[in-house]
Amino acid sequence: MRILHIVSNMSPEAGGPQEAVRMLIQHAPQGYSSEVVTLDDPTSPFLAALPFHVHALGSRHKNWSSPKLVPWLRSNRERFDGIMLHGLWESTGLAVLRAIAGHKPYVVFSHGMLDPYFKRAFPAKHLKKWVYWLFAEYWILRRAFRVLFTTDVERDLAQRSFWLHRWRPMVVALGTEPAPYPPSVSVPAFLERCPQLQGCRFLLFLGRIDRKKGCDLLIQAFAAVCASDPGLHLVMAGPDPGNWRHELQLAAERAGIAARVHWPGMLKDEAKWGAFAACEAFVLPSHQENFGIAVVEALTCGRPVLVSTPINIAPDLSADGCALVEPDTLEGTIRLLERWLALSPEARAAMGQQALKTFANRYDMRHNAQTILRVFEQAPRNAPKSLAEAR
């Protein structure tokens, strides 16, 4: 079976959807083959490192849309048995509606982009989205064979964003892969980036330095509790697309904790996995995460996770016993750290052991990717030609 993945870009700095595409292709069932079409500039250096065929139809001047995409889809759609559209609110979805709907079955992987958090956080932007919703996004989702959500929580929350909605939901477990490097290799690579942490204990944040991730809450909470554990440090690793890091560093200086908060920037490959392997626990007080790939990556290294309630997998992690969970407020983040510091070494070790079991039972992408892609085996050979047939 031949599958086409459509995603706006494949930059490694873009986050979850791009990583999901890579894992779905790498761990596809036997007999499946995949290609990717993106709006990337074809000269982008990261494309050469991808181990699958990518059709990059964008340019260095404009990457949010491409006049080449619809003609390319119309010319190539018959080569594929199914189409998977990753993400919403982009020109890629409108291209699917124009060139794929009624010709080939397609599914939409929402990747958390229907979460009502965005309606609350950006009300003016949500009003603009209503216009696009009525004329495009509603129909893109309605005509999809399935709309994929990664948890029951995400599926249910999606219905609160727009009162006018109609789609065929399906919940599929996402995940990640086992750590690709042993600690003997990865930890030294991380310590090359942060040599001042040699022999130190630390909590790890790894993700975009972004307001949605609750980075400011974590700095303030660490300042509030760190006096009770003078040997504990905090690592804030990740890209800073909004140039917020300087403001957070000033906050750490004012709180007198600058020497204990470390900013290695974006970590990749061995250094990234070394950070997971060397940390005491992973912390993410995010205001919204439909899944949280970095959370699951921490589990693969046997690390307990300290997370906020808006992370949609938090209830499952808490039930398994590998996570502490609190609200995404300053008070909640302080409690999160206080609860961790109050645990005995035995309790922390037990959480770490459970983290490995939870990854194996719930989030191993070597198995989950096959379940996700087999959704196309349920699809009709030819997509409905009309909305009436799609009902």
C-alpha positions in Angstrom: 0.0 0.0 0.0 1.3 3.4 -1.0 0.7 6.3 1.4 1.3 10.0 0.7 2.0 12.2 3.8 1.3 15.9 3.3 2.9 18.3 5.8 3.8 22.0 5.6 7.4 21.4 6.4 9.9 18.8 7.7 12.2 21.0 9.6 13.6 19.2 12.7 12.9 22.4 14.7 9.2 22.4 13.9 8.2 19.7 16.5 5.6 17.0 16.8 4.0 16.6 13.3 7.3 16.3 11.6 8.6 13.7 14.0 5.3 11.8 13.7 5.7 11.6 9.9 9.2 10.3 10.2 8.2 7.5 12.7 5.1 6.5 10.7 7.3 6.0 7.6 10.1 4.3 9.4 7.9 1.8 11.3 5.2 1.2 8.7 3.7 -2.3 8.3 5.4 -4.7 5.8 4.2 -4.0 2.3 3.6 -0.2 2.9 5.7 2.5 1.2 5.5 6.2 1.7 6.4 9.5 0.2 6.1 13.0 1.6 5.1 16.3 0.0 6.0 19.6 1.7 6.1 23.3 1.2 9.8 23.4 2.1 12.4 25.1 0.0 13.9 22.2 -2.0 17.4 23.5 -1.1 16.8 23.2 2.6 19.8 21.2 4.0 17.8 19.1 6.4 15.9 17.4 3.5 19.0 15.6 2.4 19.3 13.8 5.7 15.7 12.3 5.5 15.7 8.6 4.6 12.6 8.8 2.5 11.4 10.5 -0.7 10.3 14.1 -0.1 8.8 16.3 -2.8 9.6 19.9 -1.6 7.4 22.3 -3.6 8.1 25.6 -1.7 10.7 28.3 -2.1 13.0 30.2 0.2 10.8 33.3 -0.3 7.5 31.8 0.8 6.8 28.5 2.6 3.2 28.9 3.8 1.7 28.0 0.4 2.8 26.9 -3.0 1.1 27.2 -6.4 2.7 23.9 -7.3 0.9 21.8 -4.7 -2.6 21.4 -6.2 -1.3 20.6 -9.7 1.2 18.1 -8.2 -1.5 16.4 -6.2 -3.8 16.1 -9.2 -1.0 14.6 -11.3 0.2 12.1 -8.6 -2.9 11.1 -6.6 -3.5 7.9 -8.6 -0.1 6.6 -7.5 -1.3 6.4 -3.9 -3.8 4.3 -2.0 -4.3 6.8 0.8 -3.4 10.3 1.8 -2.5 11.5 5.3 -2.8 15.2 5.9 -0.8 16.4 9.0 -2.1 19.5 10.8 -4.8 22.1 10.2 -5.1 25.8 9.4 -2.6 25.7 6.5 -2.9 25.8 2.7 -2.1 22.1 2.5 -5.6 21.3 3.8 -7.2 23.5 1.1 -5.1 21.7 -1.5 -6.3 18.4 -0.2 -9.9 19.6 -0.5 -9.4 20.8 -4.1 -7.3 17.9 -5.4 -7.9 14.8 -3.3 -11.5 14.9 -1.9 -13.7 12.8 -4.0 -10.8 11.0 -5.7 -8.8 9.3 -3.0 -9.5 8.4 0.7 -7.7 10.7 3.1 -7.3 11.1 6.8 -6.5 14.2 8.8 -4.1 13.9 11.7 -5.1 17.0 13.8 -2.0 17.0 16.0 -3.8 19.0 18.8 -4.7 21.9 16.5 -8.4 21.7 17.5 -7.8 22.2 21.2 -10.0 24.9 22.7 -6.9 26.3 24.5 -6.2 28.3 21.4 -9.6 29.8 21.4 -9.1 31.0 25.0 -5.5 32.1 24.5 -6.0 33.9 21.2 -9.6 35.1 20.9 -9.0 37.6 18.1 -7.2 34.9 16.1 -10.1 32.5 16.7 -12.6 34.9 15.2 -10.4 34.9 12.0 -10.3 31.1 12.1 -14.1 31.1 12.0 -14.0 32.5 8.5 -11.5 29.8 7.3 -13.5 27.2 9.2 -16.8 28.0 7.4 -15.2 28.1 3.9 -12.5 25.4 4.2 -11.5 23.6 7.4 -15.0 22.4 8.2 -15.3 20.8 4.8 -11.7 19.4 4.9 -12.6 17.5 8.1 -16.1 16.5 7.1 -14.9 14.9 3.9 -12.0 13.0 5.5 -12.4 9.3 5.9 -11.1 9.7 9.5 -9.9 12.5 11.7 -7.2 11.1 14.0 -6.8 12.1 17.7 -4.1 10.7 20.0 -6.2 10.5 23.2 -9.9 10.4 24.2 -9.2 13.7 25.9 -8.1 15.4 22.7 -11.0 13.9 20.8 -13.5 15.3 23.3 -11.9 18.7 23.7 -11.9 19.2 19.9 -15.7 19.4 19.9 -15.5 22.6 22.0 -13.5 24.7 19.6 -16.3 25.3 17.0 -20.0 24.6 17.6 -20.4 23.8 13.9 -18.5 20.6 13.4 -18.8 17.2 11.8 -16.2 14.5 11.3 -15.5 10.8 11.8 -13.1 10.6 14.8 -10.7 7.8 15.5 -8.3 7.7 18.6 -4.9 6.3 17.9 -1.9 6.1 20.2 1.1 8.1 19.1 4.5 7.5 20.7 8.2 7.4 20.1 11.1 5.0 19.7 13.5 3.5 22.3 16.5 5.7 23.1 18.8 5.2 20.1 22.1 5.7 22.1 23.3 4.0 25.3 24.0 6.4 28.2 27.7 5.6 27.9 27.6 7.5 24.6 24.8 10.0 25.1 25.6 11.4 28.5 29.2 12.5 27.6 27.8 14.2 24.5 25.4 16.1 26.7 28.1 17.1 29.2 30.1 18.5 26.4 27.3 21.0 26.0 26.9 21.5 29.7 30.3 20.7 31.3 29.3 22.7 34.5 26.8 19.9 35.2 29.4 17.2 35.6 28.5 15.3 38.8 25.4 17.4 39.4 21.7 16.4 39.8 19.2 18.3 37.6 15.7 18.5 36.4 15.2 18.7 32.7 12.9 20.9 30.5 13.3 20.0 26.8 11.1 21.8 24.3 10.5 25.1 22.6 11.1 28.1 24.9 7.6 29.2 24.5 4.9 30.7 26.7 2.5 27.8 26.0 5.1 25.5 27.6 4.9 27.3 31.0 8.7 28.1 31.0 8.1 31.1 33.2 6.2 29.0 35.7 9.0 26.6 35.9 11.6 29.3 36.6 9.5 30.8 39.3 8.7 27.5 40.9 12.3 26.4 40.9 13.3 29.6 42.6 10.6 29.0 45.2 11.8 25.5 46.2 15.4 25.1 45.3 16.7 26.4 48.6 15.5 23.1 50.2 17.8 21.1 47.8 21.0 23.1 47.2 22.5 20.5 45.0 19.7 20.5 42.4 20.0 22.3 39.1 17.5 23.0 36.3 18.2 22.6 32.5 16.1 24.6 30.1 16.9 23.0 26.7 15.3 23.9 23.4 15.1 26.4 20.6 13.9 30.0 21.3 11.8 31.0 18.3 10.2 33.9 20.1 13.4 35.3 21.7 11.9 34.9 25.2 15.0 33.3 26.7 16.7 36.6 27.7 13.6 37.7 29.7 13.6 34.3 31.5 17.3 34.5 32.2 16.8 38.0 33.8 14.0 36.5 35.9 16.4 33.8 37.1 19.0 36.4 37.9 16.6 38.5 39.9 15.6 35.4 41.9 19.3 34.6 42.6 19.3 31.2 40.8 21.0 32.1 37.6 24.0 29.8 38.4 21.7 26.8 38.9 19.6 27.3 35.7 21.4 26.2 32.4 20.4 27.1 28.8 22.2 24.7 26.3 19.9 25.7 23.4 18.4 23.0 21.1 19.8 19.6 21.8 20.0 17.0 19.0 21.0 13.3 18.6 23.4 12.1 21.3 23.3 15.3 23.4 19.5 15.3 23.5 19.2 11.7 24.6 22.1 12.3 27.0 20.0 15.0 28.7 17.2 12.6 29.2 19.5 9.8 30.5 21.3 12.1 32.9 18.4 14.0 34.4 16.7 13.2 37.6 13.2 13.8 36.2 11.6 15.5 33.2 9.4 18.6 33.9 6.8 20.1 31.6 4.2 22.6 33.2 2.6 23.2 29.8 -0.7 25.0 29.2 -1.6 22.7 26.4 -0.2 19.5 24.8 -2.3 17.2 22.8 0.3 14.5 23.4 3.8 15.5 24.4 6.5 13.6 22.5 9.2 14.8 24.8 7.3 13.4 27.8 7.3 10.0 26.2 10.9 10.3 25.2 11.7 10.8 28.9 9.8 7.6 29.7 12.0 5.6 27.2 15.0 6.5 29.4 13.3 5.4 32.6 12.8 8.9 33.8 9.8 10.0 35.9 7.8 12.9 34.5 6.4 16.0 36.3 3.6 17.4 34.2 0.6 19.6 34.2 -3.0 18.6 33.8 -3.5 20.1 30.3 -1.1 17.5 28.9 -3.6 15.1 27.5 -1.7 11.9 28.3 -1.3 13.0 32.0 -4.2 11.0 33.3 -2.8 7.8 31.9 0.7 8.5 33.2 -0.6 9.3 36.6 -2.7 6.1 36.7 0.3 4.1 35.7 2.4 5.7 38.5 5.2 7.2 36.5 4.1 10.8 36.7 3.2 13.5 39.2 0.5 15.8 37.9 -0.6 19.3 39.0 -2.5 22.3 37.4 -0.7 24.6 35.0 -0.4 27.4 37.6 2.4 28.8 39.6 1.0 27.2 42.7 0.5 23.9 40.9 4.1 24.0 39.5 5.5 24.7 42.9 3.5 21.7 44.3 4.8 19.6 41.5 8.4 20.3 42.5 7.7 20.0 46.2 6.1 16.6 45.8 9.1 15.4 43.8 11.6 16.6 46.4 9.6 14.9 49.2 9.8 11.5 47.5 12.2 8.9 48.9 14.9 7.4 46.7 12.9 4.2 46.6 9.8 5.9 45.4 11.7 7.8 42.7 13.3 4.5 41.5 9.9 2.8 41.4 8.5 5.6 39.2 11.5 5.2 36.9 10.9 1.5 36.5 7.2 2.1 35.8 8.2 4.7 33.1 9.9 2.0 31.1 6.8 -0.2 31.4 4.5 2.6 30.4 6.5 3.3 27.3 6.5 -0.4 26.3 2.8 -0.9 27.0 1.4 2.4 25.5 3.8 4.4 23.5 6.2 2.2 21.5 6.0 3.6 18.0 7.4 0.5 16.5 3.9 -1.0 17.2 1.7 2.1 17.2 2.7 3.2 13.7 1.4 0.0 12.2 -2.0 0.4 13.9 -2.2 4.0 12.7 -1.4 3.3 9.0 -3.7 0.3 8.9 -6.7 2.8 9.1 -6.4 2.9 5.3 -7.2 -0.8 5.1 -10.7 0.1 6.3 -11.2 2.9 3.7 -13.2 2.4 0.5 -11.1 1.9 -2.6 -12.5 5.1 -4.1 -13.4 8.1 -2.1 -17.0 9.3 -2.1 -17.7 11.7 -5.0 -20.2 13.8 -3.1 -21.0 15.0 0.4 -24.1 12.9 0.4 -22.1 9.7 -0.3 -19.7 10.7 2.5 -22.4 10.7 5.2 
